[in-house]
Amino acid sequence: MQTIRVVSQLSADDLPLVRTLLDAARQRDGVEAIGEHKFLRVSSGQASGVKAILVSQDERLVGYANVERFPIKEGGRLSAEMVVHPDARRQGTASRMLAAIVDEAMAQNVDRVDIWAYRQLPGTRELATKFGFEPSRTLLEICMPLPDAFEDAPLPADVTLRSFRPGQDDAEWLALNNLVFESHPEQGNWDAEDLAVRLKQPWFSAADFLVAAKPDRLVAYDWLKLDKATRVGEIYVIGVHPAERRRHFGRALTILGLEHMRQHGMDTASAYVDALNSSALSMYYSLGFALDHTDLCYSKLLKHG
């Protein structure tokens, strides 16, 4: 018999169980089932509007989901990701979790539920259709082999490129990031804890967090995530102040970031881009990126009353 718990924070006992489940799923599927953003928020215990759903069977964790509420103009939405242990699949676990996610959305009186499916694993579309979800958004992962040499990428004369300074740049960078992504609920709603948790991650290095600054303020950034084991560098977050756009910042920063990756032993670069962001995709493809795979968001509108 399976039991379901909904918690606002993962306890010290829950965390290792969840990590073991995620590791098992990654080894079977070859992909991360849960995105970093929601998992860090619910594991830190400092974020509001985030919950975890845990499914246990015979005292063993067999299912896990993150859910987070985001405000929108009317009613709000609940965004979720879920994973089932490989040994517990095709036993109704995913259906029970998805039903619990919808119940949580109804309890929070939101108008829409989004479920992210990474790399479209078998059964995903069938499960989504069963619960009345339809595809709503596509995220592309693009990759490129890093060349030995790069085209010139000059920044404006009044701008210098340097490493992020933890403890000094935090507040200013958060304000800039949230301005750049003000229409993006996940990326444009970071607080000090969201940043602090990432600065404590094993992969973080201030040397790989590049910021472009004028004498009086930050104007752009290219935060890189380098995996020395796989020799893959990810463009983790990149942004330019709205007032500084159309000065070729984006392309120059991207090239400088790729060059940084190459200098630090990376063989391949990757980035995630929304399928509707045609200008960014055009720039990336012109540099040599190509599509690796797509992630899909399924959505469902809810009726209350």
Protein Blocks (a to p, Z undefined) as FASTA:
>chain_A
ZZddddfbdcfklmmmmmmmmmmmmmmnopafbdfklmmmmmnopaghiacddddeehia
fbdcdddddddfeopaadddddddfklgonommmmmmmmmmmmmmmnopabdcdddehii
ghklmmmmmnopacfbdcddddddddfbdcdddddfkbccddddehklmmmmmmmmmmmm
mmbmklmmccfklmmmmmmpmkbcfklmccdddfkbcfbdcdddddfknopacdfbgcdd
fklgonlmmmmmmmmmmmmmmmnopabdcddddfklmmlmmmmmmnopacfbdcdddddd
ddeZZ
